[in-house]
Amino acid sequence: MKKILWLFLLSGMAATAQKNLTIQEATLGQYQAFAPKSLVAPHWRPDNHTITYLDDTYGKLMQRSEANKWAESVLATKEDIAGALKTKFNNDTFNLRMFPYTYIWKDKNSIQFEIGGEKSSYLVVYDIEKKTLINAVATNSDAANSVLSPNGTSSAWLKENNIIISKASGNTEVTKDTDKGIVNGSDYVHRQEFGIDRGMWWSPDSNKLLYYRKDETMVANFPLVQWDERIAKAKEIKYPMAGMKSEEVTLVVFDTTQNKYVTLKTEGPKEQFLTTVTWSPDSKYIYVGVLNREQNYLKLNKYDAATGNLSKTLFEEKATTYVEPLHNLTFVPGKNDQFLYRSEKEGYEQLYLYNTDGKLIKKLGYKDVVITEFLGFDSNAKNVFYIGTANNGLDRQLYKAELSSGKTTQITTGSGTHEALVSSDGAFVLDNFSALNTANNVSVINVKNKKSETLFNAENPYAGKTILPKIEFVTVTSADGKTPLNGRLIYPANFDATKKYPVMVYVYGGPHAQLVTNNWLGGARLFDVYMAQQGYLVFTVDNRGSDARGRDFEHVVHRNLGVNEMADQIKGVEFLKGKAFVDQNKIGVYGWSFGGFMATSLMLDHADIFKVGVAGGPVCDWKYYEVMYGERYMDTPQENPEGYEKTNVIKKAPKLQGRLLVIHGAQDNVVVQQHSMEFIEACIKAGKQVDYFLYPTHEHNVRGKDRVHLNQKIADYFDTHLK
């Protein structure tokens, strides 16, 4: 009797341990409680075969070095930092709860980081050996918008729409524009398209500050209703819709030694785009990619930083579809006259070595590999390292290319995703490897002999807590009859092939996104796993138009967003229908943003297939979307009326048959709420029932704890109307 009771208790304990995910865990746990073990904030120490990272408490900076056979030891602590700050700023208080997470190595002995005190914030350079501050420059409270000069003595930061430079001697107001429509130094230029992630650049000699000056006074205002007042009021934002007036941007150089301003003479139409902004290593020239508003003609120009005059157009790039510059130039160390340029002009985004006269020295592309991350050079700048695609875009591998010959070597080999950091001399690589069924294996690779030293293999973080459903990769042939598409199928918990299951198709489908990847869980979100545990087949396919497969794979979307993408999604559904365990009468679709556009389009154009849909933040009419993204893919409404008509889901509202839930953030400044409101109105006029839910305080994405509410709503909607 006791033995039976004990076995019963054990089975009960096991059942409790192996429970399904809660909606909270499925929403917040992927990068927290269920995140595989990894090194936190890892960096190679310059000129030193030493890896540094934070310990599990975030209070210590740890190190592993070749000299110590990669054994772990403490290099510095948050208490060390706190002591140095107290010595320097005895009139300020710092609540240092962790070692500065944002630290980077400035040279082999010093790190740079941002720190906030009770009275001010600082950009700090700290000597790791002497445990003293080398320099600390005061900045604004939002240090994320601050840029420290290369010599560490000056900080440029933003105060609303103006720039302030801080030095030990005091502050300088670089700009003093009172009109909020003139924005200086902000990274929110051209709506952060074209890879723009900053709005200010110090010259290498630290004497000049280059910055964007955006004039959007002529751009139409769009109201975002604020509901937290006694009487709601409108917050006006500038929103240039496709085919309408756009912003006018210039680049200005401020010489801190002469208190002098020079505007680069980027002559041409005022609504052109200024991209790939790069200083020359000698601080004499500035390189700018000047892209026309049509986004099919790029000129790489060289400007004199002292006069603003155009020195030379190095080369041009044209396309019948679009040219999309996404990266600044990278100068070869020790060679002021050679740089790397990234382009997909020959089919795949790859590296090209040019000189500063615009002559192509060497193509560094390799097969059909798409470069996804540039990693740097070895010590003599003989080789360059980068992460690129493999296995039809599913994998990420580390490659080394020799600059003189173009010879390319694949360093990593295991099929999956390699996230690599290369030592400053190129001798060693810190490799984080994951695959569909591999959480995270961390090792150090010797580049010369390719021998690997394992630091640790992360355990399955779900083991003993929940049972992961089966996840597998599938291949679907696209609607063109020849292109293989990557798909992912997640099976229901306790899958029984003799039963029939409802399906949730999760879709995005647009440019610059890839949902199916050969890493841990196959790129799936934990919410997908949750839905599988609730009894759904969860299916995703990366259609033509999505990322990491090359120019021609993506550019099929041009002037007809959603058309070829939907055709490929339907091929995915046909693949599903070939499975006996798929309930063909219970197929639903869910997507957000471009995926919301796709989900709505599929519900309307293929109402015989999709019975339930959830569309979050959906684009409903591309003429309501912004200039930079919208016109790249669709041209203007005036130039492409047929394309805009064909992809307009508002006009397709009478075709709605199934149950559709539309969700929108009331503060959405990306896909403005006008999209969904126009669609809802069209459904009303057509006599079609549609469900609508608004998140009053959220922008384009629903974040934080409110996302738990969002995911519960989506799950409930499928349970109510599809199960």
URNOR-V679693 format. One record per backbone hydrogen bond with DSSP energy under -1.0 kcal/mol. CO is the residue of the C=O (numbers start at 1). NH is the residue of the N-H. Records with the same first field share a line. If there is no record, write none. Layout:
CO: NH ; NH
This chain:
1: 5
2: 6
3: 7
4: 8
5: 9
6: 10
7: 11
8: 12
9: 13
10: 14
11: 15
12: 16
13: 17
14: 18
22: 26
23: 27
24: 28
25: 29
29: 32 ; 34
32: 35
40: 54
43: 52
45: 48
48: 50
49: 66
50: 45
51: 64
52: 43
53: 62
55: 58
58: 99
59: 78
60: 55
61: 75 ; 76
62: 53
63: 73
64: 51
65: 70
66: 69
68: 71
73: 63
76: 61
77: 81
78: 82
79: 83
80: 84
81: 85
82: 86
83: 87
84: 88
85: 89
89: 92
93: 118
94: 96
95: 97
100: 103
104: 112
109: 128
110: 106 ; 107
111: 126
112: 104
113: 124
115: 122
120: 117
121: 139
122: 115
123: 137
124: 113
125: 134 ; 135
126: 111
127: 131
132: 127
135: 125
137: 123
141: 143
142: 145
143: 146
147: 156
149: 152
154: 149
155: 166
156: 147
157: 164
159: 162
161: 184
162: 159
163: 174 ; 175
164: 157
165: 172
166: 155
167: 170
170: 167
172: 165
179: 182
181: 216
183: 214
187: 189
189: 192
190: 193
193: 196
199: 212
201: 210
203: 206
207: 256
208: 203
209: 254
210: 201
211: 252
212: 185
213: 250
214: 183
215: 248
216: 219
220: 239
222: 237
224: 235
226: 233
233: 226
235: 224
237: 222
240: 627
241: 244
248: 215
250: 213
251: 264
252: 211
253: 262
254: 209
255: 259 ; 260
260: 255
262: 253
264: 266
265: 267
269: 272
273: 291
275: 289
278: 287
280: 283
284: 305
285: 280
286: 303
287: 278
288: 301
289: 275
290: 299
291: 273
292: 295
295: 323
296: 319
297: 292
298: 317
299: 290
300: 314
301: 288
302: 311 ; 312
303: 286
304: 308
308: 265
309: 304
312: 302
315: 300
317: 298
330: 340
332: 335
335: 338
337: 356
338: 332
339: 354
340: 330
341: 352
343: 350
344: 347
347: 551
349: 371
350: 343
351: 364
352: 341
353: 361 ; 362
354: 339
355: 358
359: 355
362: 353
366: 369
370: 389
373: 387
376: 385
378: 381
382: 403
383: 378
384: 401
385: 375 ; 376
386: 399
387: 372 ; 373
388: 397
390: 395
391: 394
394: 518
395: 390
396: 418
397: 388
398: 411
399: 386
400: 409
401: 384
402: 406
407: 402
409: 400
416: 396
417: 434
419: 432
421: 430
423: 426
427: 447
428: 423
429: 445
430: 421
431: 443
432: 419
433: 441
434: 417
435: 438
436: 521
438: 435
440: 458
441: 433
442: 455 ; 456
443: 431
444: 453
445: 429
446: 450
451: 446
453: 444
456: 442
460: 463
462: 465 ; 466
470: 491
472: 489
474: 487
476: 485
478: 481
483: 478
485: 476
486: 542
487: 474
488: 540
489: 472
490: 538
496: 499
501: 583
502: 537
503: 588
504: 539
505: 590
513: 547
517: 519
519: 522
520: 523
521: 524
522: 517
525: 529
526: 530
527: 531
528: 532
529: 533
530: 534
531: 536
532: 493 ; 535
537: 504
538: 490
539: 506
540: 488
541: 543
543: 546
550: 554
551: 555
553: 545
554: 557
555: 558
557: 560
560: 563
562: 566
563: 567
564: 568
565: 569
566: 570
567: 571
568: 572
569: 573
570: 574
571: 575
572: 576
573: 577
576: 579
579: 582
581: 501
582: 584
583: 586
586: 503
587: 611
588: 505
589: 614
590: 507
591: 616
592: 595
593: 597
594: 598
595: 599
596: 600
597: 601
598: 602
599: 603
600: 604
601: 605
602: 606
606: 609 ; 610
611: 659
612: 589
613: 661
614: 591
615: 663
616: 593
620: 649 ; 650
621: 624
622: 625
625: 242
626: 630
627: 631
629: 633
630: 634
631: 635
633: 559
636: 640
640: 644
641: 645
642: 646
643: 647
650: 653
652: 655
653: 656
659: 613
660: 691
661: 615
662: 693
663: 617
664: 695
665: 668
672: 675
673: 677
674: 678
675: 679
676: 680
677: 681
678: 682
679: 683
680: 684
681: 685
682: 686
683: 688
684: 687
691: 662
693: 664
695: 666 ; 698
698: 667
704: 707
705: 708
706: 710
707: 711
708: 712
709: 713
710: 714
711: 715
712: 716
713: 717
714: 718
715: 719
716: 720
717: 721
718: 722 ; 723
